[in-house]
């Protein structure tokens, strides 16, 4: 309450009756309430008779009795017949003192952590215009709820787009809208747990986020190794009770390889043999620089593959929109779930994406980003070759990250710490491994790193790397 | 694939090479993939040598070998050295036939179900403009993630607004942003379960949604009756292991009363005595027509009350924005939770609301809606008095619903069914009760009912009510 208004007194305490909007009664309520909440009006202290306070303020007595009445209703004051209105006796519990501040951690100046797209390239005007169009056009009824379903026009637009760009096979009824891949995995897990699944094969290494969702939903991750052809599918048969597999076929995260054709067929055969399901995390498949993107696994076996996709890499996680494509029988099972446990995206957002697609803005953005990322990756790889020739970039020319093999003897954890002191955001490859491996590496994200900062970032990385080589004598901890 | 392009043949099958965007290789891939997916190109059938297909299409041979290569990579084709490229042998599982359509259920023409605000009054242009401003102004970093936190400016705006309109006591660090009350209750439940709570007192009757969230999170609801002063707080002490209570103090749902001052104090005393917490579901407190809204319970005991609020009633559930105000110690415990299990709202949406508040648009909208709903409720009550004089409206002049007591002997379930045949959406009061009570009633929502339809809706309701009186002889079921 910072506005300056009329001062008035209650006992020895002077209070401020603020100017501003609202009736006099309302402002008087606010002033008294604040006095009580801050402790300036002590518990049990008597309020002046309404007549005298009214004359001090210069208002009708009715205003004061109204205000007292309201605060009695709210529990701040106590009125006793024949006695003064008093501040409630047990007015404890009002917090004082400086508040704890919850600030989001600032992003490091040279942010090489993977997973963040080029935020500066977010098509702000176009998205705002698409959203405006969506808000203006959305039927009233859709404003009543969430968008597991949305309009059939928007669903058809998105389905057609995914068929064209990811070669999925689906009809719009197989598409469910989510707020993102993690949320989609959440209710997929709920569904699969209900259908009796207790274990899921996951790639080792892989992103911990989706694995953790499965685990929280009661489905235990079973690590399966990854080699240069992707998931080592042959190892699945070692686990007889596993009938689910979570994979990143287009661009394995973080290893950066594509699942080979032979492995694709082997994986689908496995799923058919065990009557299982494959969950395809299609997280960054829009971005391939050396060739066209490999088509989705879903298109090859729509009866056995669930595809998880989102706008997180293509536009921004802040849009909060993703999708699930499921085989028909699973859709039917989904409808048997409590739908209110499913957090669906805003129908306005879904319509806005449909507008972006229909006007060609979304594909234009993807094309522009593909060129931008390709160039950024080249600059990054060149800088690494120049300043860190003893390291090795592995993986395909794709996506927004690259795995970097460090010289033997480098302490990757130490490098992450030393990097932080040089304003570098780094992530060790170890973070994604389920079973530890003594092979030091980093997973470097270049999506949100400005081109002009690449060279300096890599120079700083080179210094930090040099400092993080284990000396032959073990240094004391 | 509806575009018409060049036809070409593979064996006896003729395929369509579509016109349109994309390179010739890409379009050839699409045509072959579609042929395989639809089963027109049978498993194991041989593809023509690249030279002959190229000459049929009239393109370079390289285009065909590229396309074949891509489809081998994707697993659609198999290449064997010295032999023809073939369609993969086990290409089963491609669904055919008409797809099941998942259409959202249409809203009834006379929608008297509670919980839906006036969707036609959604301030489309203003919201679009606020969103546009938010998209253009949002710092890049905020596009990287979700908005449990958001900008401190937006948080301060919302905190100030809640202090002004709901008399909450908080500083911005106590505010957490959610996608709505149900989601907020979800992670509050996770937190409270982790802190050892196993049971929660809930109002009987009450909305089942939040209770169900608690139950799913492992906290069992314990029903406590409601009378004309709100929750019968005295009954809490019958349950020694209950230290949580979920209440609707401003406007009990569905009974429609406000929690009295004495009960407010009694409830807070109870919470202090048992070292417990009160969850205040502040779902429709913006709308009171006979008096000013009762201040929040949170403002009276910020150390013991968690306030749950959202835009669902004030704007639309489709915005997907809500908030939680928690005591400081709970905020600290929250930070110990896995934050990735929390679905936070889009930071753009949070900023858009801040713009709405700063420009005064949000309060103007609330004022306009208050007048509109007040008038609508009056028309509705008048129509009920005219066409259904034997019923009784109970509860305060507030919110978007009113409880209607039916004449004794009315079969409310039958009335709901008969109403549906007359295009009326009705909900029996029974739906909200945990312990059944033989006192027939409806809970009627008027928020989304057009003024011009009220009279006809009530006339239809009168006819359906007359048809639903139990005859003295019990009719066979």
Interface residues (C-beta under 8 A of the other chain):
Chain A: X25 X26 X29 X30 X33 X37 X70 X72 X73 X74 X75 X76 X88 X90 X92 X93 X94 X95 X99 X100 X101 X102 X103 X104 X106 X107 X116 X119 X120 X122 X124 X125 X127 X128 X129 X131 X132 X135 X136 X138 X140 X141 X142 X143 X144 X145 X146 X147 X149 X152 X164 X167 X169 X171 X172 X173 X174 X179 X182 X183 X209 X212 X213 X216 X258 X260 X261 X264 X265 X268 X269 X272 X292 X294 X295 X297 X299 X300 X301 X302 X303 X304 X316 X317 X318 X319 X320 X327 X328 X331 X332 X335 X338 X340 X341 X343 X345 X346 X347 X348 X349 X448
Chain B: X25 X26 X30 X33 X37 X70 X72 X73 X74 X75 X76 X88 X90 X93 X94 X95 X99 X100 X101 X102 X103 X104 X106 X107 X116 X119 X120 X122 X124 X125 X127 X128 X129 X131 X132 X135 X136 X138 X140 X141 X142 X143 X144 X145 X146 X147 X149 X152 X164 X167 X169 X171 X172 X173 X174 X179 X182 X183 X209 X212 X213 X216 X258 X260 X261 X264 X265 X268 X269 X272 X292 X294 X295 X297 X299 X300 X301 X302 X303 X304 X316 X317 X318 X319 X320 X327 X328 X331 X332 X335 X338 X340 X341 X343 X345 X346 X347 X348 X349 X448
